[in-house]
Amino acid sequence: MIPSISKKAFWDISFDELDFEKSSLYVMEKVLNYGSWDDQVGIMKYYGLPRIRKEIVTARYLRKLVLSFLCTILQRQKTDFFCYNKCS
């Protein structure tokens, strides 16, 4: 089963060949940075907040608004994220 999301955030790859389990961090990063609100809700339902909370902190890039949003919903600090520390 795949998450209920659009292909919008995956313009650079073949969406149909994407392995949502093996590439979970990639999927989270792409959807959170470039997907619609419905896509974001779709991955939250698919992966669950505990898994997102655990994996997304290792993301290499998150837009500033996305990082702020994630800090709020996941109860994390910006300094918990690799991408924030890498750029600071």
JOCOR-V222025 format. One record per backbone hydrogen bond with DSSP energy under -0.5 kcal/mol. CO is the residue of the C=O (numbers start at 1). NH is the residue of the N-H. E is the energy in kcal/mol with one decimal. If there is no record, write none. Layout:
CO;NH;E
CO;NH;E
This chain:
3;5;-1.7
7;10;-2.0
10;13;-1.0
13;15;-1.0
14;17;-1.5
15;18;-1.4
18;20;-0.8
19;23;-2.2
21;24;-1.1
23;27;-2.6
24;28;-2.7
25;29;-2.8
26;30;-2.6
27;31;-2.7
28;32;-2.7
29;33;-2.3
30;34;-2.7
30;35;-0.5
31;35;-1.9
36;40;-2.2
37;41;-2.5
38;42;-2.1
39;43;-2.1
40;44;-1.9
41;45;-2.2
42;46;-2.1
43;47;-2.9
43;48;-0.6
44;48;-1.5
48;52;-2.1
49;53;-3.2
50;54;-1.7
51;55;-2.5
52;56;-2.8
55;58;-1.9
56;59;-1.9
57;82;-3.2
59;83;-0.8
63;67;-2.8
64;68;-2.2
65;69;-2.4
66;70;-2.9
67;71;-2.3
68;72;-1.7
69;73;-2.6
70;74;-2.5
71;75;-0.7
71;76;-1.4
77;80;-1.9
78;81;-1.8
81;85;-2.0
82;86;-2.6
83;87;-1.1
84;88;-1.1
